[in-house]
């Protein structure tokens, strides 16, 4: 099992950061080839609990379901299907107001199975952390100034 966590501080209020990070309509320009809403949530927020989205971030493709959505403090997700294959145990974004803005903590836990599982986990940790940080920095750059 491998848990990856990254942090990023945005110079913006928590409501704006939560919207920028969780709104699938804003993320295509960040996630390489894009994110597509497969099935919006039944409630007032299309990216809320029950939403199913596909992310194509070559070389990884996955389908995720939003499992917890507590605006503006938390969003959890579960990857239902992924290529290349690994088992996704959980993922979450936590948002907190800090001096100077909003701190986002992005955590995911995965398990690799089969041949070379240990090697896959060792390689996936740094690569995933770098990717997560790059996504948060890219979202931050898209935030309106001020």
MOFENQUI-V710936 format. One record per backbone hydrogen bond with DSSP energy under -1.0 kcal/mol. NH is the residue of the N-H (numbers start at 1). CO is the residue of the C=O. E is the energy in kcal/mol with one decimal. If there is no record, write none. Layout:
# MOFENQUI-V710936
[[NH CO E] [NH CO E]]
This chain:
# MOFENQUI-V710936
[[2 110 -3.2] [4 108 -2.9] [6 106 -2.2] [8 104 -1.9] [10 102 -3.1] [12 10 -1.4] [17 13 -2.1] [18 14 -2.9] [19 15 -2.0] [20 16 -2.2] [21 17 -2.4] [22 18 -2.2] [23 19 -1.8] [26 23 -1.7] [30 27 -1.9] [31 27 -2.4] [32 30 -1.3] [33 56 -1.1] [34 31 -3.2] [36 54 -3.0] [38 52 -2.5] [39 52 -2.1] [41 46 -2.2] [48 45 -2.3] [50 66 -3.1] [51 48 -2.3] [52 39 -2.7] [53 64 -2.3] [54 36 -2.9] [55 62 -3.0] [56 34 -3.0] [57 60 -2.4] [60 57 -2.2] [61 83 -2.6] [62 55 -2.3] [63 81 -2.6] [64 53 -3.0] [65 78 -2.5] [66 51 -2.4] [67 76 -1.8] [68 76 -1.3] [70 74 -3.2] [73 70 -2.8] [74 70 -1.9] [75 93 -2.0] [76 68 -2.3] [77 91 -2.5] [78 65 -2.3] [80 63 -2.5] [81 63 -1.4] [83 61 -2.7] [87 111 -3.1] [89 109 -2.9] [90 109 -1.4] [91 77 -1.2] [92 107 -2.8] [93 75 -2.9] [94 105 -2.5] [95 73 -2.4] [96 103 -2.1] [98 101 -2.4] [101 98 -2.5] [102 10 -2.3] [103 96 -3.2] [104 8 -3.0] [105 94 -2.5] [106 6 -2.6] [107 92 -2.6] [108 4 -2.2] [109 90 -2.8] [110 2 -2.8] [111 87 -2.7] [117 114 -1.4] [120 116 -2.8] [121 117 -2.4] [122 118 -2.2] [123 119 -2.3] [124 120 -2.8] [125 121 -1.9] [127 123 -1.5] [128 124 -3.0] [129 125 -2.5] [130 126 -2.3] [131 127 -2.2] [132 128 -3.1] [133 129 -2.4] [134 130 -2.2] [135 131 -2.4] [136 132 -2.4] [137 133 -2.5] [138 134 -2.4] [139 135 -2.6] [140 136 -2.4] [141 137 -2.1] [142 138 -1.0] [143 140 -1.2]]
